[in-house]
């Protein structure tokens, strides 16, 4: 499987600035340290060479050498496996693998268009639609189902992801018991625990609490994933001006320190555990205090984090496809294109956010629109090819003065080679034709496309006995976790 080809061409930081951020992050780790609310995590870090802070309780400090050693242990071009091997994602540094959002508690109803609390049915449909979209490479759940008890929520969404998609699954877990049950579910699909460990099609992520704190639950999940060989991602999300410095450089250094501290713990347990660099820096609205994502600062911060990940030879997982507007309008489209295009031009390996709405609620029609935005992004990244056939010197000479190229074989040839991308979703009709035939808002067109894909697309099925075994694990977990 191939992602979207990319050629990194955009930077916001010089090499010298990247070095300074790295040095300041090491200074934070060595002087200020990171708090770990887990005795197990602190013991493991001491064994790895970290030290307890002389005056601050539960805070660990890190000498630079163990941080840099942990970075060296991270696999450079990991493969994130899928239930269907044809959907395996190998991060080769030359392609982008976008994927859907997650965590939104609201959904735009596909039938009524009204915003409402999201449900497990929404999760199932989002995963199945993501399985059908060619620019979505991970099975993400998009929304949090409000009709599922919190204690088993990750297990129900994992079940929905496994059943409705054959792509690699991205999930969260609340505690180590949840991870154990997830492992049990996946083992039924793979044919046993050892078979799953050879090809883990699940990756789990959690966020430390900015600034500079790993809660006990985050530590427990990280440790259990490392012990079981499940790829794990640390996702720091400092808010500039609130949980991070107002200055972008300061928040970049802080989130980088939070990432590196987690890497030390992870790689000390399971050297070579696959992971990605997934920092998220967002911005406080000084008028309200809320966090903002669809801003130019967010876009360039994502570029900076792509550059940091490349400095460490790690997979760059960027924040993208974001918007803060609570309605469908021009602003939403502008913000989404801005926040996806810049990290894509910077050479991100993966970019999140397909379908995410946050303030305006997530939606299946937005997944369709974002997939089309990514088609445009792919065309931009492909750039302009320059070779002798494309110069068309003989054709220009043949057509001559005041002629036209419409009937030339060269024109048809390069139309077929996608010299100009023809979108199946964007409205490119003339004003006269639009007035004659009638026009609809883009979300209505996308809603129709989403319904069609959901009606026609059938994900690769799993064996009925395996599906029942997964359900039995969820039932077993319900008795314990609830």
LOTORLO-595623 format. One record per residue (C-alpha): residue in one letter; x, z, y. Coordinates in steps of 0.1 Angstrom, whole numbers, padded with zeros to 4 digits, always signed. Layout:
BEGIN
AXZY/...
This chain:
BEGIN
X+0000+0000+0000/X+0012-0009+0035/X+0002+0009+0067/X+0002-0006+0102/X+0037-0021+0109/X+0054-0006+0139/X+0085-0011+0159/X+0093+0020+0180/X+0097+0008+0216/X+0085+0036+0239/X+0103+0069+0248/X+0096+0097+0273/X+0127+0117+0266/X+0164+0108+0266/X+0187+0119+0237/X+0202+0145+0261/X+0167+0159+0268/X+0159+0161+0231/X+0191+0180+0225/X+0182+0205+0252/X+0148+0211+0237/X+0164+0216+0203/X+0189+0241+0218/X+0162+0260+0236/X+0142+0262+0204/X+0172+0276+0186/X+0176+0301+0214/X+0139+0312+0211/X+0144+0317+0173/X+0176+0336+0177/X+0167+0358+0207/X+0129+0362+0209/X+0121+0355+0172/X+0088+0348+0154/X+0064+0375+0142/X+0053+0372+0106/X+0024+0395+0096/X+0034+0394+0060/X+0058+0417+0043/X+0064+0391+0015/X+0073+0364+0041/X+0097+0388+0059/X+0114+0397+0027/X+0119+0360+0018/X+0132+0352+0052/X+0158+0381+0050/X+0169+0366+0017/X+0172+0332+0034/X+0195+0347+0061/X+0171+0357+0089/X+0172+0392+0104/X+0146+0417+0115/X+0144+0420+0153/X+0161+0452+0165/X+0132+0464+0186/X+0101+0443+0179/X+0080+0451+0148/X+0075+0424+0122/X+0095+0399+0142/X+0122+0379+0125/X+0152+0362+0142/X+0170+0331+0129/X+0206+0322+0132/X+0209+0284+0140/X+0227+0276+0107/X+0198+0285+0085/X+0174+0266+0107/X+0195+0234+0105/X+0200+0239+0068/X+0162+0241+0063/X+0157+0208+0083/X+0183+0191+0060/X+0163+0201+0029/X+0131+0183+0041/X+0126+0150+0023/X+0133+0121+0046/X+0108+0095+0032/X+0083+0115+0012/X+0054+0100-0008/X+0020+0116-0004/X+0003+0107-0037/X-0033+0097-0041/X-0058+0099-0069/X-0055+0062-0071/X-0018+0053-0071/X-0026+0021-0051/X-0034+0044-0021/X-0001+0064-0023/X+0014+0068+0011/X+0052+0064+0014/X+0064+0072+0048/X+0091+0046+0053/X+0096+0049+0091/X+0083+0013+0095/X+0045+0018+0092/X+0018+0040+0107/X-0007+0057+0084/X-0037+0069+0106/X-0063+0093+0092/X-0095+0111+0102/X-0100+0142+0121/X-0113+0176+0109/X-0126+0209+0121/X-0154+0199+0143/X-0186+0220+0139/X-0209+0194+0154/X-0220+0159+0143/X-0239+0130+0159/X-0267+0123+0135/X-0265+0087+0122/X-0302+0083+0122/X-0314+0100+0154/X-0282+0099+0175/X-0287+0135+0184/X-0259+0162+0183/X-0265+0189+0156/X-0245+0213+0135/X-0225+0195+0108/X-0233+0198+0071/X-0217+0192+0037/X-0237+0160+0035/X-0219+0148+0067/X-0185+0157+0050/X-0194+0136+0020/X-0204+0106+0041/X-0174+0109+0063/X-0150+0109+0033/X-0168+0080+0017/X-0168+0060+0050/X-0131+0068+0054/X-0125+0055+0019/X-0140+0022+0030/X-0121+0018+0063/X-0088-0001+0059/X-0071+0018+0087/X-0078+0053+0074/X-0052+0063+0048/X-0060+0100+0040/X-0093+0116+0028/X-0101+0139+0057/X-0133+0158+0060/X-0140+0152+0097/X-0163+0182+0103/X-0169+0218+0092/X-0201+0221+0072/X-0223+0249+0087/X-0244+0251+0056/X-0216+0263+0033/X-0205+0300+0031/X-0171+0304+0048/X-0155+0320+0018/X-0158+0288-0003/X-0159+0262+0025/X-0124+0247+0017/X-0134+0243-0019/X-0166+0226-0012/X-0150+0202+0012/X-0122+0195-0013/X-0148+0187-0039/X-0164+0163-0015/X-0131+0147-0008/X-0121+0142-0045/X-0155+0128-0055/X-0159+0105-0025/X-0124+0090-0021/X-0094+0080-0042/X-0070+0085-0012/X-0046+0114-0007/X-0065+0145+0004/X-0058+0165+0035/X-0072+0201+0035/X-0069+0236+0048/X-0070+0269+0029/X-0079+0304+0040/X-0059+0325+0016/X-0038+0323-0015/X-0068+0327-0038/X-0083+0296-0023/X-0051+0277-0029/X-0052+0288-0066/X-0087+0275-0070/X-0078+0243-0053/X-0049+0239-0077/X-0073+0245-0106/X-0097+0218-0093/X-0069+0192-0088/X-0055+0200-0123/X-0088+0189-0139/X-0085+0156-0121/X-0048+0150-0130/X-0051+0161-0166/X-0032+0194-0163/X-0012+0216-0139/X+0021+0199-0147/X+0007+0165-0143/X-0007+0174-0109/X+0027+0188-0098/X+0043+0155-0107/X+0018+0137-0084/X+0002+0162-0060/X-0026+0143-0043/X-0035+0172-0021/X-0016+0184+0010/X-0026+0216+0029/X-0020+0225+0065/X-0024+0257+0086/X-0015+0266+0122/X+0005+0295+0134/X-0010+0315+0162/X+0007+0305+0194/X+0028+0320+0209/X+0053+0326+0180/X+0031+0344+0154/X+0024+0336+0118/X-0007+0355+0107/X-0008+0370+0072/X-0033+0344+0059/X-0011+0315+0071/X+0020+0331+0055/X+0001+0336+0022/X-0011+0300+0021/X+0023+0286+0030/X+0041+0307+0003/X+0015+0299-0024/X+0017+0261-0016/X+0055+0262-0018/X+0054+0281-0051/X+0029+0256-0066/X+0047+0225-0052/X+0017+0215-0030/X+0029+0197+0002/X+0023+0219+0032/X+0023+0212+0069/X+0028+0236+0098/X+0006+0226+0128/X+0015+0246+0160/X-0011+0241+0188/X+0001+0258+0219/X-0021+0253+0250/X+0000+0247+0281/X-0008+0275+0306/X-0026+0297+0280/X-0008+0301+0247/X+0023+0282+0258/X+0042+0277+0291/X+0024+0256+0317/X+0054+0233+0318/X+0054+0206+0291/X+0090+0211+0283/X+0085+0248+0277/X+0056+0243+0254/X+0075+0216+0235/X+0104+0240+0230/X+0080+0268+0219/X+0060+0246+0194/X+0093+0233+0181/X+0105+0268+0174/X+0072+0276+0157/X+0076+0246+0135/X+0112+0253+0126/X+0105+0289+0117/X+0078+0278+0093/X+0103+0252+0078/X+0128+0280+0071/X+0103+0300+0051/X+0089+0269+0033/X+0122+0254+0023/X+0137+0288+0012/X+0109+0290-0014/X+0108+0254-0026/X+0137+0233-0013/X+0127+0197-0008/X+0089+0205-0005/X+0073+0175+0012/X+0061+0182+0047/X+0057+0164+0081/X+0064+0173+0117/X+0030+0179+0131/X+0032+0197+0164/X+0002+0197+0187/X+0006+0206+0224/X-0026+0205+0245/X-0034+0215+0281/X-0054+0241+0298/X-0080+0229+0323/X-0072+0251+0354/X-0108+0249+0365/X-0124+0263+0333/X-0096+0275+0310/X-0107+0252+0282/X-0082+0231+0262/X-0079+0194+0271/X-0068+0167+0246/X-0078+0133+0262/X-0052+0133+0290/X-0021+0113+0299/X-0001+0145+0294/X-0014+0148+0259/X-0004+0112+0252/X+0032+0117+0265/X+0035+0151+0247/X+0026+0133+0215/X+0054+0108+0222/X+0078+0136+0228/X+0069+0152+0194/X+0074+0118+0177/X+0109+0117+0192/X+0116+0153+0181/X+0105+0145+0146/X+0128+0115+0145/X+0157+0136+0157/X+0152+0158+0126/X+0146+0127+0103/X+0112+0140+0096/X+0078+0123+0092/X+0062+0121+0127/X+0025+0131+0125/X+0011+0127+0160/X-0021+0138+0177/X-0042+0108+0187/X-0077+0093+0190/X-0088+0122+0213/X-0113+0125+0241/X-0128+0154+0261/X-0159+0137+0274/X-0192+0150+0260/X-0210+0116+0261/X-0205+0080+0251/X-0191+0061+0281/X-0161+0042+0295/X-0141+0074+0299/X-0143+0081+0262/X-0129+0047+0252/X-0101+0049+0278/X-0090+0083+0266/X-0090+0073+0229/X-0070+0042+0235/X-0045+0059+0257/X-0039+0088+0233/X-0035+0065+0202/X-0015+0037+0218/X+0014+0057+0232/X+0024+0076+0201/X+0019+0044+0181/X+0044+0026+0204/X+0068+0055+0200/X+0069+0050+0162/X+0046+0077+0148/X+0044+0077+0110/X+0008+0090+0110/X-0017+0097+0137/X-0048+0119+0134/X-0082+0118+0149/X-0103+0089+0135/X-0139+0098+0142/X-0132+0131+0160/X-0153+0139+0190/X-0147+0176+0197/X-0166+0183+0229/X-0190+0154+0223/X-0192+0160+0185/X-0177+0139+0157/X-0195+0109+0143/X-0195+0082+0116/X-0200+0055+0142/X-0169+0067+0161/X-0149+0063+0128/X-0159+0027+0128/X-0150+0022+0165/X-0117+0040+0160/X-0109+0017+0130/X-0114-0013+0153/X-0093+0003+0180/X-0065+0006+0154/X-0069-0031+0147/X-0061-0037+0184/X-0032-0013+0183/X-0018-0030+0152/X-0020-0063+0171/X-0001-0048+0201/X+0026-0034+0177/X+0030-0068+0161/X+0042-0081+0194/X+0051-0117+0201/X+0069-0138+0176/X+0093-0163+0190/X+0105-0192+0168/X+0107-0230+0170/X+0073-0238+0153/X+0056-0215+0179/X+0073-0232+0208/X+0053-0263+0197/X+0076-0287+0216/X+0064-0318+0197/X+0027-0308+0202/X+0032-0302+0239/X+0048-0336+0242/X+0020-0353+0222/X-0008-0337+0242/X+0009-0345+0274/X-0006-0342+0309/X-0042-0331+0314/X-0048-0331+0276/X-0060-0302+0255/X-0048-0286+0223/X-0082-0279+0207/X-0080-0307+0181/X-0043-0302+0172/X-0035-0290+0137/X-0010-0265+0152/X-0040-0247+0169/X-0058-0241+0137/X-0026-0231+0119/X-0019-0203+0144/X-0055-0192+0146/X-0053-0186+0109/X-0020-0167+0114/X-0038-0143+0137/X-0019-0153+0168/X-0051-0141+0186/X-0071-0114+0169/X-0108-0120+0166/X-0127-0087+0165/X-0158-0084+0144/X-0170-0055+0165/X-0162-0060+0202/X-0187-0080+0222/X-0169-0110+0236/X-0199-0132+0245/X-0204-0147+0278/X-0228-0131+0303/X-0253-0159+0299/X-0253-0156+0261/X-0255-0118+0262/X-0285-0121+0286/X-0302-0146+0263/X-0296-0128+0230/X-0297-0093+0242/X-0270-0066+0242/X-0266-0032+0226/X-0243-0003+0233/X-0212-0002+0211/X-0223+0030+0194/X-0254+0013+0181/X-0235-0017+0167/X-0210+0007+0151/X-0239+0029+0137/X-0253-0002+0120/X-0218-0010+0106/X-0214+0025+0093/X-0248+0024+0075/X-0239-0009+0059/X-0205+0004+0047/X-0221+0036+0033/X-0248+0016+0015/X-0223-0009+0000/X-0190+0009-0006/X-0186+0028-0038/X-0154+0049-0041/X-0135+0049-0074/X-0155+0072-0096/X-0141+0102-0115/X-0151+0111-0150/X-0184+0130-0152/X-0168+0158-0173/X-0141+0161-0146/X-0166+0163-0119/X-0185+0190-0138/X-0152+0209-0143/X-0146+0208-0106/X-0181+0222-0099/X-0175+0250-0124/X-0143+0260-0105/X-0163+0262-0073/X-0190+0283-0091/X-0163+0306-0104/X-0147+0309-0070/X-0181+0317-0054/X-0183+0349-0076/X-0149+0360-0064/X-0145+0348-0029/X-0181+0356-0017/
